[in-house]
Amino acid sequence: MHSSMLVNGWQSFGFSGVLHGACRQPTTTMPFFSGAFHCGARMPEGCPYVSDPELLVSDMYGYLYLHQERCDAARGGVLAGFLSQAAGFGGFAVTSDPEPHCVLFSELQSEDRERASDWCYLSIQSGAEHDVAVQKYLEMSAKYHRLQRTKPQPVGWCSWYCHGPHVDELLMMHSLKELKTLGMDSGELPLQLFQLDDGWQSAWGDWMRPNPKFPNGLKPLADAVKAHGLVPGIWLAPAALTKGSRVAKEHPEWILRDDHGGEVSCGFTAPGLWMRALDTSMPEVLEHVKKTIRTIVHDWGFRYLKCDFLHCAAMPAKRFRPVSRAKALRLLMEAIREAAGDDVFILACGAPLGPCIGVADAARISADTADHWYPVGPDIWGTRWFFKSDRTNLPAARNMVCSTLARLHMNSRLWVNDPDCLHIRKEVDLAEAQTLASVVALSGGSVIFSDDLKSLPKDRLEILKALLPPMEIPAAEVHFTHEEIPTKVVTRLTAAVGSWRLCGLFAWQGGEVQLAMDQEYHSFEFWSCTYQRCRAGGVLSTGELKPRTGHLYALRPLEPDKAQYLGSNIHASCGFEVCKWEEADESVCFSLHVKRLVAAPEVWIFLPRASKPRLEGTSLEAAQVHPQVWRFALPPLQAAGSTLRIDW
C-alpha cells in the first residue's frame, strides 16, 4: 500500500498537485525574489513536526489517501481543512513517518479577546474516489458561504502575453478593430471581453493616474470597447505599490511594515519591480481603495476587474489593527466589491484563495502560463536548470497545467476557475496547443486568449472557436497516477443527444495512455476527427504520443438498435452543439446551435439500419468511415442555429 497527498497551495501561484510517498514539497527556486508568493499558513511555534524535511503542508485543505502501487483509485484516506479562511490562514500537514502524523492547524489573531479558528472539516474516507471527497468538501464550503450560482465564464482577449507592459491607446484601439476582422463581425468568434493588462498606469499604486501613453485617459477606450459590443476589462494590483509611486511618497504611513518599522517586501515581478503593500487594516487605506475602484468602474466604465498580486495584503507584518493576515485580505476584497457593485466581474489573481470565497467571481488557480513548457530565465550558461526546475510561481505551461488540474473541482462550486490565457500562437506546437485547449475545456472555466492579433494564423483561431461557448461543467474525475500531473481527466455530460463521457488522455512525458473499457463504446477523438469502436474488457489507447500532447475523446455506450450522435468538428464537447435530437423509423431530425457561424461543419452519426443515408434538401453525400458510422458534411451553420434531417 502506498500513500499520496493532494496539496493545495496558499495562493494562485503556489504549487498545487499530488505528491507521492515521502518527498520534499516543491518550493520556489528563487526565495530571494519569490519567497513572498509562498507565505502560507504557519504552523504553531514549538510544533515538533516542523523540523521534518519531508513534511507536506497543504493550505486550507488537503487530502491524504492510500492506494496500490501505480494505481490512482483510492483505498481510503483523510481529507481535512477549514470551511473558510475568515479568521486566519489554516492548513493540513502530514509527516513523513512510516506511521504519519496528521496536523490540522490555524493562525489565530483577532481584535477580540476570544480567539477562534474557522470551522474545521474532517472526512474519513473508506475506499471512496478522491474526487468525491474533494467535491463534498468544496460543496460544504460553498454552502457555508451561502454561495449562489456562479456568473457565466468570461470569453475574450487579454493584452498581456502579446504586448506585456508595452501598451498604449493607439495599439489597444487597433487591437479592438483586429478582433472584429478576425471573426467578430462575421459571427465566427463570439467574444465578450476585451481586457487591458499591465502597462497603462503611471506607477504601481497610482491606479487613478493613467500614463502619457494614454493621453486621453482610459474612458475613451472603455467606451470604444462597449461600442463594439464587448465588456471592457482592466488589470490592477489594488494592494500593491512601488517606492516611486505618488501614493508611497504622499502616504508613507499607509505602507505595510514589519515589527521593526521596515517596509515589507512583497516580492519581485515583471517588468522588474519590487512590490510593497498597503496596510488594508487602516480605514484610510480602504477608503482609498474604494475611491480607486469607483473611479475605474463608475467614471471610466470598466466592468471586469483583474485584481492581481492580492497576496500583498496578506503578508506577515505588524498592522495598524491587530487583525489576522486572512482578515486583512478579506477587508480588501469586501472594499473592492462594495465599490464596484455586484454586477461587476471580479477576478482574484495572485490571491490567497480562502479569503476570496464569496467575494470574487473568478479566481486564478495556477501560475502564469507561457508558450514554453518549462520555466525559462536569462540565457546564461549554468543557470538554465535553476529556472527549469521551478514548479511553483514561474511562468510555464507545465506549472499552469499541474495546478489547474489539481484545483479543477473548485470551478462552479466556489467561483469560475481561471486557468490563465490560452496560447494558440504558431510558436506553440499544434498538438501541444490543442492539448492545452483540452485542459481549458475540461476545466469549465474562463476561455481567454492573449495572442498577437496581427500574426495569429486563422487555422490556430479554429482551436479557440472549438471551445465556444465554454462548457459550464468541470471534469468529474481527475486520475492522479504515480506521475506528478494527471494523465486522465473525465467529465460526464448530458444534453439533447443523451449522456456521454468526455475524456482527456494526456502524455505529459510522452508515450501511450490507456483507459479501461467496462463495456462496448463508440470513441470519437475531437482534434483528429477519428472514430474507433472499443470492445468491452479492452482499452482505449492513444497510441504513442509526443511529450506534452494528448487526445480528447467522446465515449458513448454502443446502442446497436438506435441512431447515435458521436461527435463533430464544431464543439469540443462533442454533444453540446446539439439542442434537439428526434429519431423516427427511417430518419433523424436534429438542431445545431453554438451561437456562432461555422463555415464547414461536419458530424459523425451511428446509423445501424442505414445503407445510403442522405441529408434532406442537399446533394451532399455521406461518407462511411466505419461499418454503420457516417460522416456528414453540412451546409454552413449560422449563428442562429440550423435544423437538419437525415433520411435513409
C-alpha positions as CSV (number, residue, x, y, z in Angstrom):
1,M,0.0,0.0,0.0
2,H,1.3,3.5,-0.9
3,S,0.3,7.0,0.2
4,S,-0.2,10.2,-1.8
5,M,-1.3,13.6,-0.8
6,L,-3.3,16.2,-2.7
7,V,-1.7,19.6,-1.8
8,N,-3.3,23.0,-2.2
9,G,-1.0,26.0,-2.5
10,W,-1.5,29.1,-0.4
11,Q,-2.2,31.4,-3.3
12,S,-2.8,31.3,-7.1
13,F,0.8,30.8,-8.0
14,G,1.7,28.2,-5.3
15,F,2.3,24.6,-6.2
16,S,-0.9,22.5,-6.2
17,G,-0.8,18.8,-7.1
18,V,-0.4,15.3,-5.8
19,L,2.9,14.3,-4.1
20,H,3.6,10.6,-3.7
21,G,5.2,8.9,-0.7
22,A,7.9,10.6,1.3
23,C,9.2,13.5,-0.7
24,R,10.1,17.1,-0.4
25,Q,7.4,19.6,-1.2
26,P,8.2,21.8,-4.2
27,T,9.3,25.3,-3.2
28,T,10.5,28.3,-5.1
29,T,14.0,28.0,-6.6
30,M,14.4,31.8,-6.0
31,P,13.3,32.6,-2.4
32,F,15.1,36.0,-2.5
33,F,12.8,37.1,-5.4
34,S,9.7,34.9,-5.0
35,G,9.6,33.9,-1.3
36,A,6.8,36.4,-0.7
37,F,4.5,34.5,-3.0
38,H,4.6,31.5,-0.7
39,C,3.9,32.8,2.8
40,G,1.2,30.2,3.6
41,A,-0.3,29.2,6.9
42,R,2.3,28.9,9.5
43,M,2.4,26.0,12.0
44,P,2.4,26.9,15.7
45,E,5.7,27.7,17.4
46,G,7.1,24.7,19.1
47,C,5.3,22.1,17.0
48,P,7.7,19.1,16.9
49,Y,6.9,18.3,13.3
50,V,8.2,21.5,11.8
51,S,11.7,20.1,11.6
52,D,10.6,17.2,9.3
53,P,12.4,17.9,6.0
54,E,9.7,16.0,4.1
55,L,6.7,17.5,6.0
56,L,3.9,18.1,3.5
57,V,1.8,21.2,4.2
58,S,-1.4,22.0,2.3
59,D,-3.2,25.3,2.7
60,M,-6.9,25.5,3.6
61,Y,-7.4,21.7,2.9
62,G,-5.5,18.6,1.9
63,Y,-6.2,15.0,1.2
64,L,-4.0,12.1,2.2
65,Y,-5.1,8.8,0.6
66,L,-3.8,5.2,0.3
67,H,-3.6,3.2,-2.9
68,Q,-1.9,0.3,-4.6
69,E,1.4,1.0,-6.4
70,R,0.8,2.8,-9.8
71,C,-2.9,2.8,-9.2
72,D,-4.9,6.0,-8.8
73,A,-8.0,4.5,-7.2
74,A,-8.1,5.5,-3.5
75,R,-8.3,2.8,-0.9
76,G,-9.1,5.1,2.0
77,G,-7.8,8.3,3.4
78,V,-8.5,11.5,5.3
79,L,-9.5,14.9,4.0
80,A,-9.1,17.8,6.5
81,G,-9.2,21.5,6.4
82,F,-11.3,24.6,7.1
83,L,-14.5,25.7,5.5
84,S,-13.3,29.3,5.3
85,Q,-10.3,31.5,6.0
86,A,-12.1,34.4,7.5
87,A,-10.4,34.2,10.9
88,G,-7.0,33.1,9.8
89,F,-5.0,31.1,7.4
90,G,-5.0,27.4,8.2
91,G,-3.8,24.1,6.8
92,F,-3.3,20.4,6.9
93,A,0.1,18.9,7.4
94,V,1.3,15.3,7.2
95,T,4.7,14.0,8.5
96,S,6.9,11.6,6.6
97,D,7.0,8.9,9.3
98,P,6.1,5.3,8.4
99,E,3.1,5.9,10.6
100,P,2.4,9.5,9.6
101,H,1.0,12.1,12.0
102,C,-1.7,14.5,10.6
103,V,-1.9,18.0,11.9
104,L,-4.7,20.5,11.4
105,F,-3.6,24.0,12.4
106,S,-4.6,27.6,12.1
107,E,-3.1,31.1,12.7
108,L,-5.1,32.9,15.3
109,Q,-5.1,36.7,15.6
110,S,-8.1,38.9,16.4
111,E,-9.1,42.2,17.9
112,D,-11.5,40.3,20.1
113,R,-10.4,38.9,23.4
114,E,-11.8,35.5,22.4
115,R,-9.9,33.9,19.5
116,A,-11.4,31.0,17.5
117,S,-10.4,29.4,14.2
118,D,-12.6,29.0,11.2
119,W,-14.8,25.9,11.2
120,C,-12.9,22.7,10.7
121,Y,-13.8,20.0,8.3
122,L,-12.7,16.3,8.7
123,S,-13.8,13.4,6.5
124,I,-12.5,9.9,6.9
125,Q,-12.7,8.1,3.5
126,S,-13.1,4.3,3.1
127,G,-12.5,3.3,-0.4
128,A,-14.1,6.4,-2.0
129,E,-12.6,8.0,-5.0
130,H,-10.6,11.1,-4.1
131,D,-12.7,13.2,-6.5
132,V,-15.8,12.6,-4.4
133,A,-14.0,13.5,-1.2
134,V,-12.8,16.8,-2.6
135,Q,-16.1,17.7,-4.2
136,K,-18.0,17.1,-1.0
137,Y,-15.6,19.4,0.9
138,L,-15.8,22.2,-1.6
139,E,-19.6,21.9,-1.7
140,M,-19.7,22.2,2.1
141,S,-17.5,25.3,1.9
142,A,-19.8,26.8,-0.7
143,K,-22.8,26.0,1.4
144,Y,-21.1,27.6,4.5
145,H,-20.5,30.8,2.4
146,R,-24.1,30.7,1.1
147,L,-22.8,31.0,-2.5
148,Q,-25.2,31.4,-5.3
149,R,-24.8,30.2,-8.9
150,T,-21.6,31.4,-10.4
151,K,-21.6,34.0,-13.2
152,P,-21.0,32.9,-16.8
153,Q,-17.4,32.3,-17.7
154,P,-15.6,35.2,-19.3
155,V,-14.7,34.7,-23.0
156,G,-12.3,37.2,-24.6
157,W,-8.9,38.6,-25.2
158,C,-6.2,39.9,-22.9
159,S,-3.2,42.2,-23.9
160,W,-0.6,40.7,-21.5
161,Y,1.0,37.8,-23.3
162,C,1.4,39.5,-26.6
163,H,2.3,43.1,-25.6
164,G,3.3,42.8,-22.0
165,P,3.5,46.3,-20.4
166,H,4.1,47.9,-23.8
167,V,0.5,49.0,-24.4
168,D,-0.8,52.4,-25.5
169,E,-4.0,53.9,-26.6
170,L,-3.4,53.5,-30.3
171,L,-2.3,49.9,-30.0
172,M,-5.4,49.0,-28.0
173,M,-7.7,50.7,-30.4
174,H,-6.1,48.8,-33.3
175,S,-6.4,45.6,-31.4
176,L,-10.1,46.2,-30.9
177,K,-10.5,46.6,-34.7
178,E,-8.5,43.5,-35.4
179,L,-10.7,41.4,-33.2
180,K,-13.6,42.5,-35.3
181,T,-12.0,41.4,-38.6
182,L,-10.8,38.1,-37.1
183,G,-14.4,36.9,-36.8
184,M,-16.5,39.0,-34.6
185,D,-18.1,40.8,-37.5
186,S,-18.8,37.6,-39.3
187,G,-20.2,35.9,-36.3
188,E,-17.5,33.2,-36.2
189,L,-15.8,34.5,-33.0
190,P,-18.4,35.5,-30.3
191,L,-16.2,37.1,-27.8
192,Q,-17.5,39.0,-24.7
193,L,-14.4,40.6,-23.1
194,F,-11.6,42.9,-24.1
195,Q,-9.1,43.2,-21.2
196,L,-6.3,45.8,-20.9
197,D,-3.5,44.4,-18.8
198,D,-0.4,45.9,-17.1
199,G,1.3,49.0,-18.6
200,W,-1.4,51.6,-18.5
201,Q,-0.8,53.1,-15.1
202,S,1.7,55.9,-14.2
203,A,3.1,53.8,-11.4
204,W,2.1,50.7,-9.4
205,G,-0.1,52.2,-6.7
206,D,-1.2,55.2,-8.7
207,W,-4.2,53.4,-10.2
208,M,-6.2,56.6,-10.8
209,R,-3.5,58.2,-13.0
210,P,-3.0,56.6,-16.5
211,N,0.4,57.2,-18.0
212,P,1.1,59.5,-21.0
213,K,0.7,56.6,-23.4
214,F,-3.0,57.1,-22.8
215,P,-3.2,60.8,-23.4
216,N,-7.0,60.9,-23.3
217,G,-7.3,58.7,-20.2
218,L,-9.0,55.3,-20.2
219,K,-12.6,56.3,-20.6
220,P,-12.4,56.6,-24.4
221,L,-11.0,53.0,-24.6
222,A,-13.7,51.6,-22.4
223,D,-16.4,53.5,-24.4
224,A,-14.9,52.1,-27.7
225,V,-14.9,48.6,-26.3
226,K,-18.6,48.9,-25.3
227,A,-19.4,50.3,-28.7
228,H,-18.0,47.1,-30.2
229,G,-20.4,45.1,-28.1
230,L,-17.7,43.9,-25.6
231,V,-17.2,44.2,-21.9
232,P,-14.2,46.5,-21.1
233,G,-11.8,44.8,-18.6
234,I,-8.7,46.2,-16.8
235,W,-5.8,44.9,-14.7
236,L,-4.6,46.4,-11.5
237,A,-2.9,45.4,-8.3
238,P,-5.0,47.2,-5.7
239,A,-2.9,46.1,-2.7
240,A,0.5,46.7,-4.3
241,L,2.6,49.8,-4.8
242,T,6.2,50.8,-5.5
243,K,8.5,53.2,-3.7
244,G,8.4,55.7,-6.6
245,S,4.6,56.0,-6.7
246,R,2.9,59.2,-5.7
247,V,0.8,57.3,-3.1
248,A,4.0,56.0,-1.4
249,K,5.5,59.4,-1.3
250,E,2.4,61.2,0.0
251,H,1.2,58.5,2.4
252,P,4.2,56.5,3.7
253,E,2.1,55.7,6.8
254,W,-0.2,53.6,4.5
255,I,2.7,51.1,3.7
256,L,2.7,47.7,5.4
257,R,5.6,47.4,7.8
258,D,7.3,44.8,9.8
259,D,7.9,44.7,13.6
260,H,11.0,47.0,13.2
261,G,9.2,49.6,11.1
262,G,10.7,48.5,7.8
263,E,8.6,48.2,4.6
264,V,7.5,44.7,3.9
265,S,8.8,43.3,0.6
266,C,6.1,41.5,-1.3
267,G,8.4,40.0,-4.0
268,F,9.9,40.8,-7.3
269,T,7.8,40.7,-10.5
270,A,7.8,41.6,-14.2
271,P,8.7,44.1,-15.5
272,G,11.4,44.3,-12.9
273,L,9.7,45.7,-9.8
274,W,10.0,45.1,-6.1
275,M,6.5,45.3,-4.6
276,R,5.4,46.9,-1.4
277,A,1.9,46.6,0.1
278,L,-0.8,48.8,1.5
279,D,-1.9,48.2,5.1
280,T,-5.5,47.2,4.5
281,S,-6.4,47.2,8.2
282,M,-6.3,51.0,8.0
283,P,-9.7,52.7,7.4
284,E,-8.0,55.4,5.3
285,V,-6.5,52.8,3.0
286,L,-9.8,51.0,2.5
287,E,-11.4,54.4,1.6
288,H,-8.6,55.0,-0.9
289,V,-9.2,51.6,-2.5
290,K,-12.9,52.2,-2.7
291,K,-12.3,55.6,-4.4
292,T,-9.9,53.9,-6.9
293,I,-12.4,51.2,-7.8
294,R,-15.3,53.7,-8.1
295,T,-13.2,55.8,-10.5
296,I,-12.2,52.8,-12.6
297,V,-15.7,51.3,-12.7
298,H,-18.2,54.1,-12.5
299,D,-16.2,57.0,-14.0
300,W,-14.1,55.2,-16.7
301,G,-16.6,52.4,-17.4
302,F,-14.7,49.1,-16.8
303,R,-16.9,46.2,-15.9
304,Y,-14.3,43.5,-15.4
305,L,-11.5,43.8,-12.8
306,K,-8.5,41.6,-12.9
307,C,-7.2,42.2,-9.3
308,D,-3.6,40.9,-9.2
309,F,-0.9,40.3,-6.6
310,L,-3.5,40.2,-3.8
311,H,-1.1,38.3,-1.6
312,C,0.4,41.7,-0.8
313,A,-2.4,42.4,1.5
314,A,-1.8,39.2,3.4
315,M,1.9,39.3,4.1
316,P,3.2,38.8,7.6
317,A,3.5,42.2,9.2
318,K,2.6,44.5,12.1
319,R,-0.6,46.1,11.1
320,F,-2.5,49.2,12.2
321,R,-5.2,46.9,13.6
322,P,-4.4,43.5,15.1
323,V,-6.3,41.6,12.6
324,S,-5.1,38.3,11.0
325,R,-3.5,38.2,7.6
326,A,-6.5,36.5,6.2
327,K,-8.8,39.1,7.6
328,A,-6.7,41.9,6.1
329,L,-7.2,40.4,2.7
330,R,-10.9,39.9,3.3
331,L,-11.3,43.5,4.2
332,L,-9.6,44.5,0.9
333,M,-11.8,42.2,-1.2
334,E,-15.0,43.4,0.5
335,A,-14.0,47.0,-0.1
336,I,-13.4,46.2,-3.8
337,R,-16.8,44.5,-4.1
338,E,-18.6,47.3,-2.2
339,A,-17.2,50.0,-4.5
340,A,-17.6,48.0,-7.8
341,G,-21.1,46.7,-7.2
342,D,-22.5,43.2,-7.6
343,D,-22.8,43.3,-11.3
344,V,-19.1,43.9,-12.0
345,F,-17.0,40.8,-12.6
346,I,-14.0,40.4,-10.2
347,L,-11.1,38.1,-10.9
348,A,-8.8,37.4,-8.0
349,C,-5.3,36.7,-9.2
350,G,-2.1,36.1,-7.3
351,A,-4.5,35.6,-4.5
352,P,-4.6,33.5,-1.3
353,L,-7.7,31.6,-2.1
354,G,-9.7,31.3,1.2
355,P,-10.4,34.9,1.9
356,C,-11.7,35.4,-1.7
357,I,-14.5,32.9,-1.4
358,G,-17.9,34.6,-1.7
359,V,-16.4,37.9,-3.0
360,A,-14.5,37.1,-6.2
361,D,-16.4,35.9,-9.2
362,A,-13.4,34.0,-10.5
363,A,-10.0,33.0,-9.2
364,R,-6.7,32.3,-10.9
365,I,-5.9,28.8,-9.9
366,S,-2.4,28.4,-11.4
367,A,0.8,30.2,-12.1
368,D,1.1,32.3,-15.2
369,T,1.2,30.2,-18.4
370,A,3.7,30.6,-21.2
371,D,4.4,29.4,-24.7
372,H,7.1,27.1,-23.3
373,W,6.5,24.0,-21.1
374,Y,9.3,24.6,-18.5
375,P,10.1,27.9,-16.9
376,V,12.9,29.8,-18.6
377,G,15.1,32.6,-17.5
378,P,18.1,34.6,-18.8
379,D,20.1,32.5,-21.3
380,I,23.2,32.3,-19.0
381,W,25.2,29.1,-19.0
382,G,24.9,27.1,-15.8
383,T,21.6,28.7,-14.7
384,R,19.0,27.2,-17.1
385,W,18.4,24.2,-14.7
386,F,17.7,26.7,-11.9
387,F,14.7,28.1,-13.7
388,K,13.6,24.9,-15.4
389,S,13.3,23.1,-12.1
390,D,10.8,25.6,-10.6
391,R,7.4,24.0,-10.0
392,T,5.7,26.9,-8.3
393,N,5.2,30.5,-9.5
394,L,7.5,30.9,-12.5
395,P,5.5,31.2,-15.8
396,A,5.3,27.9,-17.7
397,A,2.7,25.8,-19.3
398,R,3.7,22.9,-17.0
399,N,3.0,24.9,-13.8
400,M,-0.3,26.1,-15.2
401,V,-1.5,22.6,-16.2
402,C,-0.4,21.0,-12.9
403,S,-2.2,23.4,-10.6
404,T,-5.3,23.8,-12.9
405,L,-5.9,20.0,-12.8
406,A,-5.3,19.8,-9.0
407,R,-7.9,22.6,-8.4
408,L,-10.4,21.6,-11.1
409,H,-13.2,20.8,-8.6
410,M,-13.3,24.4,-7.4
411,N,-14.9,25.5,-10.6
412,S,-18.7,26.2,-10.4
413,R,-18.6,25.4,-6.7
414,L,-16.5,28.3,-5.3
415,W,-16.2,30.5,-8.4
416,V,-15.3,30.4,-12.0
417,N,-11.8,28.9,-12.4
418,D,-9.3,31.0,-14.4
419,P,-6.7,28.7,-15.9
420,D,-4.9,31.7,-17.4
421,C,-4.8,32.6,-21.0
422,L,-4.8,30.0,-23.8
423,H,-1.8,30.2,-26.1
424,I,-2.6,29.2,-29.7
425,R,0.1,31.1,-31.4
426,K,2.4,29.4,-34.0
427,E,5.3,29.3,-31.6
428,V,3.4,26.6,-29.8
429,D,3.4,23.2,-31.5
430,L,-0.1,22.5,-32.9
431,A,-0.6,19.3,-31.0
432,E,0.5,21.0,-27.8
433,A,-1.8,23.9,-28.4
434,Q,-4.7,21.5,-28.9
435,T,-3.8,19.7,-25.7
436,L,-3.7,22.9,-23.7
437,A,-7.1,23.8,-25.2
438,S,-8.4,20.4,-24.0
439,V,-7.3,21.3,-20.4
440,V,-9.0,24.6,-20.6
441,A,-12.2,23.0,-22.0
442,L,-12.3,20.3,-19.3
443,S,-11.7,23.0,-16.6
444,G,-15.1,24.5,-17.4
445,G,-13.5,27.9,-16.6
446,S,-12.7,31.1,-18.4
447,V,-11.7,31.0,-22.0
448,I,-9.4,33.9,-22.7
449,F,-6.6,34.1,-25.3
450,S,-3.7,36.6,-25.4
451,D,-2.1,36.2,-28.8
452,D,-0.8,38.9,-31.2
453,L,-3.8,39.5,-33.4
454,K,-1.8,40.6,-36.4
455,S,0.3,37.4,-36.6
456,L,-2.2,34.8,-35.4
457,P,-2.9,32.3,-38.2
458,K,-6.5,31.7,-38.9
459,D,-6.1,27.9,-38.5
460,R,-4.9,28.5,-35.0
461,L,-8.0,30.5,-34.3
462,E,-10.1,27.4,-35.0
463,I,-8.7,25.9,-31.7
464,L,-10.3,28.8,-29.8
465,K,-13.5,28.6,-31.7
466,A,-13.9,24.9,-30.8
467,L,-14.2,25.9,-27.1
468,L,-17.0,28.4,-27.6
469,P,-19.3,28.6,-25.9
470,P,-17.4,27.2,-22.9
471,M,-18.7,24.1,-21.1
472,E,-20.1,25.0,-17.6
473,I,-19.4,21.6,-16.2
474,P,-15.9,20.8,-14.9
475,A,-14.4,17.4,-15.1
476,A,-15.8,15.0,-12.5
477,E,-12.8,12.6,-12.4
478,V,-9.1,13.6,-12.2
479,H,-7.0,10.4,-12.2
480,F,-3.9,11.2,-10.1
481,T,-1.5,8.5,-11.0
482,H,2.1,7.8,-10.0
483,E,3.1,10.8,-12.1
484,E,3.0,14.4,-10.9
485,I,0.5,15.7,-13.5
486,P,-2.8,13.7,-14.1
487,T,-2.8,11.8,-17.4
488,K,-6.6,11.0,-17.4
489,V,-9.4,13.6,-16.9
490,V,-13.0,12.6,-17.4
491,T,-16.3,14.6,-17.3
492,R,-19.8,13.2,-17.6
493,L,-22.1,15.3,-19.8
494,T,-25.8,15.2,-20.7
495,A,-27.6,17.1,-23.4
496,A,-30.2,16.5,-26.1
497,V,-28.2,13.6,-27.5
498,G,-28.2,11.7,-24.2
499,S,-25.3,11.1,-21.8
500,W,-21.7,10.6,-22.6
501,R,-18.2,10.9,-21.2
502,L,-15.6,13.4,-22.4
503,C,-12.1,12.1,-21.6
504,G,-8.8,13.8,-21.9
505,L,-5.9,11.4,-22.1
506,F,-2.5,13.2,-21.8
507,A,1.1,12.0,-22.3
508,W,3.0,14.8,-20.5
509,Q,6.2,12.8,-20.7
510,G,5.4,11.1,-24.0
511,G,4.3,7.5,-24.6
512,E,1.0,5.7,-24.6
513,V,-2.0,6.4,-22.4
514,Q,-4.8,3.8,-21.9
515,L,-8.3,3.8,-20.4
516,A,-10.0,0.6,-19.5
517,M,-13.4,-0.1,-21.1
518,D,-16.1,-1.7,-18.9
519,Q,-18.5,-2.1,-21.9
520,E,-18.6,-1.5,-25.7
521,Y,-18.2,2.1,-26.6
522,H,-18.2,4.5,-29.6
523,S,-15.0,6.5,-29.3
524,F,-14.6,9.8,-31.2
525,E,-11.4,11.8,-31.0
526,F,-12.2,15.5,-31.4
527,W,-9.0,17.1,-32.7
528,S,-8.2,14.4,-35.3
529,C,-11.9,13.7,-36.0
530,T,-11.3,9.9,-35.9
531,Y,-13.6,7.2,-34.8
532,Q,-13.0,3.7,-33.3
533,R,-15.0,1.0,-31.7
534,C,-13.9,0.0,-28.2
535,R,-14.7,-3.5,-27.0
536,A,-15.8,-4.4,-23.5
537,G,-12.9,-5.5,-21.4
538,G,-10.4,-3.8,-23.8
539,V,-8.7,-0.5,-23.6
540,L,-8.9,2.8,-25.3
541,S,-5.3,3.6,-26.4
542,T,-3.9,6.9,-27.6
543,G,-1.0,5.1,-29.3
544,E,2.5,6.6,-29.0
545,L,2.3,10.3,-28.3
546,K,4.9,13.0,-28.3
547,P,5.6,14.7,-24.9
548,R,3.0,17.3,-23.8
549,T,0.3,16.1,-26.2
550,G,-2.9,14.3,-25.7
551,H,-6.3,13.3,-27.1
552,L,-9.8,14.4,-26.3
553,Y,-12.4,11.5,-26.7
554,A,-16.2,11.4,-26.6
555,L,-17.2,8.0,-25.3
556,R,-20.8,6.7,-25.7
557,P,-22.0,3.2,-24.9
558,L,-23.0,1.4,-28.0
559,E,-26.8,1.1,-28.5
560,P,-27.0,-1.3,-31.5
561,D,-30.6,-0.6,-32.5
562,K,-30.5,3.2,-32.1
563,A,-29.2,6.1,-34.1
564,Q,-26.5,7.8,-32.0
565,Y,-24.7,11.2,-32.4
566,L,-21.0,10.6,-32.0
567,G,-19.3,13.9,-32.4
568,S,-18.4,16.8,-34.7
569,N,-15.7,19.3,-35.7
570,I,-18.0,22.1,-34.3
571,H,-17.5,22.0,-30.5
572,A,-15.0,20.3,-28.2
573,S,-17.8,18.7,-26.1
574,C,-18.9,16.6,-29.0
575,G,-22.6,17.0,-28.0
576,F,-23.5,20.4,-26.5
577,E,-23.8,21.7,-30.1
578,V,-27.0,19.7,-30.5
579,C,-30.0,21.3,-28.9
580,K,-32.6,18.9,-30.4
581,W,-32.5,15.2,-31.4
582,E,-35.5,13.3,-32.6
583,E,-35.4,9.8,-34.2
584,A,-38.2,8.3,-36.3
585,D,-38.4,4.9,-38.1
586,E,-36.2,5.9,-41.1
587,S,-35.0,9.4,-40.2
588,V,-33.4,11.6,-37.6
589,C,-34.0,15.3,-37.1
590,F,-31.6,17.4,-35.1
591,S,-30.8,21.1,-34.4
592,L,-27.3,22.6,-34.1
593,H,-26.6,25.8,-32.2
594,V,-23.3,27.2,-30.9
595,K,-24.1,30.9,-31.1
596,R,-21.5,31.4,-33.9
597,L,-21.1,30.8,-37.6
598,V,-19.3,27.6,-38.6
599,A,-18.2,27.6,-42.2
600,A,-17.7,23.9,-42.8
601,P,-19.4,21.8,-40.1
602,E,-19.2,18.0,-40.1
603,V,-20.9,15.5,-37.8
604,W,-20.4,11.8,-37.2
605,I,-23.5,9.6,-36.6
606,F,-24.1,5.9,-36.0
607,L,-27.0,4.7,-38.1
608,P,-27.5,0.9,-37.6
609,R,-30.1,0.4,-40.3
610,A,-29.0,2.8,-43.0
611,S,-27.4,1.8,-46.3
612,K,-27.4,5.1,-48.2
613,P,-28.3,8.0,-45.8
614,R,-28.9,11.4,-47.3
615,L,-29.2,14.9,-45.9
616,E,-32.6,16.4,-46.7
617,G,-32.5,19.3,-49.0
618,T,-28.9,19.0,-50.2
619,S,-27.0,17.0,-52.7
620,L,-24.2,16.3,-50.2
621,E,-23.3,12.6,-49.8
622,A,-22.4,10.9,-46.6
623,A,-19.1,9.1,-46.2
624,Q,-19.0,5.8,-44.4
625,V,-15.9,5.8,-42.0
626,H,-16.7,2.5,-40.2
627,P,-19.5,0.0,-40.5
628,Q,-22.7,1.8,-39.7
629,V,-20.8,5.1,-38.9
630,W,-21.3,8.0,-41.3
631,R,-19.6,11.4,-41.7
632,F,-21.9,14.2,-42.9
633,A,-20.6,17.4,-44.4
634,L,-23.2,20.0,-43.6
635,P,-24.1,23.4,-45.0
636,P,-22.6,26.4,-43.1
637,L,-24.0,26.6,-39.6
638,Q,-25.5,30.1,-38.9
639,A,-25.1,31.8,-35.5
640,A,-28.9,31.4,-35.0
641,G,-28.6,27.7,-35.5
642,S,-29.8,25.2,-38.1
643,T,-32.2,22.2,-38.1
644,L,-31.4,19.3,-40.3
645,R,-32.9,15.9,-41.2
646,I,-31.2,12.7,-42.3
647,D,-33.3,10.1,-44.1
648,W,-32.4,6.5,-45.1
